């Protein structure tokens, strides 16, 4: 099966610059990410093709060879057995630690890792929003050497073995002819440069671990399982690459009185049979404090009453949801003799006409028809 043209795979012209290539790569990887693409098998196939194309076009040397020789190449071809094209590792690293930054070239700028922070917040904080400060250990560019790993006043030297590419080409003679392969440079270990005087502060790594306090704005309306992206607050990049992002995963603590359903707050309120029968007024808790609510005369078990605008702040949009009050009529227990006597006397005064609901009236009518 013939390979598609790499420029066609990436959807770019042959004159595209590095920024256009990177932009196209990011968009395609997002589009065919297995977590969001409906056809996972197709997504995996496309990602392999996209990754292979990007491996070549993002590297100036490989791109020049491809432009001249096409897929055949001067040493056996691109992505056809002569060189390991990386597979899915680079793609998934972008989402779970590697980032989008410097592409696959080991010697170029590399984006820092994304970081995850799990945050537990109160029910009220989720309803209205809150600003939280988190302490985050992360790798950052060394302040002393500026991230290049060399002592101040010095700079890394280009590796003489690989001429800065980070890879060396080897040719093996076989009965089938010369077979050319690429491998990581043994002298610079794929860095493309050699540090002669390592920075004493970072030991030549270009990055150091620091603990930072970061303020995170949690918008009103968030719920458990949601995540908040804080751009540029992940780990620092390498060799001048951009920092990764911080992802805050929210978990909302359960409330002692309230439950949540979408943007509405649910509150279950017990009332006794006297309140349910005669009606009255009761003090109800809300997210904004206590309010007085009227209990209608003849309130039934499970009756719902709505208080407008006392719910959760809408995450997208304006205003708030409502608070729904569910009345639960409780039956008294452990009555005194006097209370029992009064209830019995009250019961003798009831008739079919005292039935409160159509269901009760229908039941008593059926009983009367059967036994009268």
Steps between C-alpha positions, in 0.01 A plus 500: 500500500651834394551770757317831484705812447604637840388851410161359403480312832570819694273713278770760434685637199861415416596856591360472855730629773569337838215680677248388237622141530471505878155659488373244249644217712328618817165536326520155339604326821211660686259406221602134497559452872354155588311642801285727284502340154199271439704243304797402718649265241498773236638747754797274579576451131481874431716584802773264379495666159494851648782423742714353223445805279580739784818308591635579155363847428590641842866406454674732245750233393240227453265742328767600249569133423129431463453797267782367283444123508140457620406194707788292363766721656877459463527228763200272475208732554314684773298294745559181304724292723823701485399725788268462796234766452389502862148364466245632747744593777557857383129559435377390840787676674359826368178443692636331810837652564697578184314801367483658158808717518812405308386209289698178487843642427715421807717806447229763463296685763270266693176595671484432872281230651138566588423457869190376681375622837198349679304761696214441742262792555187561706147485356458876544833570329390298200169686493643853504863461394814556702867591461737243647874501553684175436860406569648318206843335467620512140805515276590852384773649283817563699530868590880484503567360152175606339415141420794411272681293766836683470679715753434871450743644245524171310272324257453144371705390201347334195572128510773418245377143459144571390549866396214604729235261365505269802516194273767316309465296184652155474536288185519124514602291198284194448440253220200711406709813477573789732245553779501842659358564848477792739575482872540739791838668507715322763699813586225754565225243574267660248537855631692628197733696726760435767526703819867546589439696821170392661309751707574438867147590605310255275788255437472564125136394473370850428209454742455489876212390722319781679187535705264775386179638647249554219160667521226311316163654421219243538189629317155466654303203370780243483424144600696189595707359214544832322848631429635853479795581274753755621721582197875514548501379861629152430865400492751722322609411147845388396741684272276807485174308451174631653370385837225240520156560648351424839174303512300528821251214548211598727327283759204653688441390859145381581282742699322410821164645384514564126520285190566613147311428181639700210478862607230436760553443872280236663402516867285238677299655785303296755167643629252352747140412423368815667715724279405295194129514583456857622790662314728758653843653461839337536862619487693338215882503448633618162847571361435868577379445855165419660167606346138462614282278283124452523366147529169480313203354685455132414860445387560138397808287550746567214357841410765714328533874542742707294697807608616685191864608463632324811687223320843453341663771291486415131845401376424624149261790497353728762278454800447203729285192521221450755469332836242222513350415838360149545256481793491169685207452738614310808277271706529557878615212722501442878175694559367563847160371601356849474636544146359161395160592646493828310598328173231236545242769562623687195482181292133445594417841355651421158277400207544429133472869427815564702715302255759737368594347167309356206674167561370486856149601391500232232608236753222586747239503223606147397479380859148647538386337173628160609357485850189712491 
